[in-house]
Amino acid sequence: MPRPTPAQLVYGSCTVICSTLAMLLLSQTSSGIGIAVIALAALGLGLLVAMTVPLPRPRTVARSEPASTAPSEIRFPVQRETVAAAAAEPVREPTAP
């Protein structure tokens, strides 16, 4: 399993803190069991958020070819003229004697 990135740790920790405070304020619970349930729910939510943060993709390094392995031929684009089929003369083959 890969190690968590700093971004994952920050997102997860902020989620745990904020969700715990929000749930405690909204539920107005004062019992120990209620606080424990809220804390466990906040930890689970923080873990879920931390694991769904996208992982960084490995960098791809562009390969540069040395000058000594340059291609032996150089290609240039060719402009071609189009000829309409109706304007072309029919091909006349010589007759066999």
C-alpha positions as CSV (number, residue, x, y, z in Angstrom):
1,M,0.0,0.0,0.0
2,P,1.5,3.4,-1.0
3,R,2.3,6.0,1.7
4,P,-0.2,8.8,1.9
5,T,0.8,12.1,0.4
6,P,0.8,15.3,2.4
7,A,-2.4,16.5,0.6
8,Q,-4.2,13.3,1.7
9,L,-3.1,13.8,5.3
10,V,-4.3,17.4,5.3
11,Y,-7.6,16.7,3.6
12,G,-8.3,13.8,6.0
13,S,-7.4,15.7,9.1
14,C,-9.4,18.7,8.2
15,T,-12.4,16.5,7.4
16,V,-12.1,14.8,10.8
17,I,-11.9,18.1,12.7
18,C,-14.6,19.9,10.8
19,S,-17.1,17.0,10.7
20,T,-16.6,16.2,14.4
21,L,-17.3,19.8,15.4
22,A,-20.3,20.1,13.1
23,M,-21.8,16.8,14.3
24,L,-21.2,17.7,18.0
25,L,-22.8,21.1,17.5
26,L,-25.8,19.8,15.5
27,S,-26.5,16.8,17.7
28,Q,-26.0,18.7,21.1
29,T,-25.1,15.4,22.7
30,S,-23.4,15.3,26.1
31,S,-23.2,11.5,26.7
32,G,-19.9,9.7,26.3
33,I,-21.4,7.1,24.0
34,G,-22.8,9.8,21.7
35,I,-19.4,11.6,21.5
36,A,-17.6,8.3,20.8
37,V,-20.1,7.4,18.0
38,I,-19.6,10.9,16.5
39,A,-15.8,10.6,16.8
40,L,-15.8,7.2,15.1
41,A,-18.0,8.5,12.3
42,A,-15.8,11.5,11.8
43,L,-12.7,9.3,11.6
44,G,-14.4,7.1,9.0
45,L,-15.4,10.1,7.0
46,G,-11.8,11.5,7.2
47,L,-10.4,8.2,6.1
48,L,-12.8,8.0,3.1
49,V,-11.9,11.6,2.1
50,A,-8.1,10.9,2.4
51,M,-8.3,7.8,0.3
52,T,-10.4,9.3,-2.5
53,V,-8.0,12.3,-3.1
54,P,-6.4,11.6,-6.5
55,L,-2.9,10.3,-6.3
56,P,-0.2,12.1,-8.2
57,R,0.6,10.5,-11.6
58,P,4.2,9.5,-12.3
59,R,5.9,11.9,-14.6
60,T,6.9,10.8,-18.0
61,V,10.2,12.0,-19.3
62,A,10.4,13.0,-22.9
63,R,13.3,11.2,-24.7
64,S,15.5,13.4,-26.8
65,E,17.5,11.8,-29.6
66,P,21.1,12.7,-29.9
67,A,22.2,14.5,-33.0
68,S,24.2,11.6,-34.2
69,T,21.1,9.4,-34.7
70,A,19.3,12.0,-36.9
71,P,17.3,10.5,-39.8
72,S,19.3,10.0,-43.0
73,E,16.7,11.5,-45.2
74,I,14.7,14.7,-44.9
75,R,11.1,14.8,-46.0
76,F,9.3,17.8,-47.3
77,P,5.6,18.1,-47.9
78,V,4.7,18.0,-51.6
79,Q,2.0,20.2,-53.1
80,R,0.0,18.2,-55.6
81,E,-2.2,19.6,-58.3
82,T,-5.6,18.0,-59.0
83,V,-6.7,17.5,-62.5
84,A,-10.4,17.2,-63.3
85,A,-11.3,13.8,-64.8
86,A,-13.4,15.3,-67.6
87,A,-10.7,17.7,-68.8
88,A,-8.1,14.9,-69.2
89,E,-7.6,13.4,-72.6
90,P,-8.2,9.7,-73.0
91,V,-5.1,7.6,-73.1
92,R,-4.3,6.4,-76.6
93,E,-2.3,3.3,-76.9
94,P,-0.4,2.5,-80.1
95,T,-2.0,-0.2,-82.2
96,A,-0.1,-3.4,-82.8
97,P,1.2,-3.7,-86.4
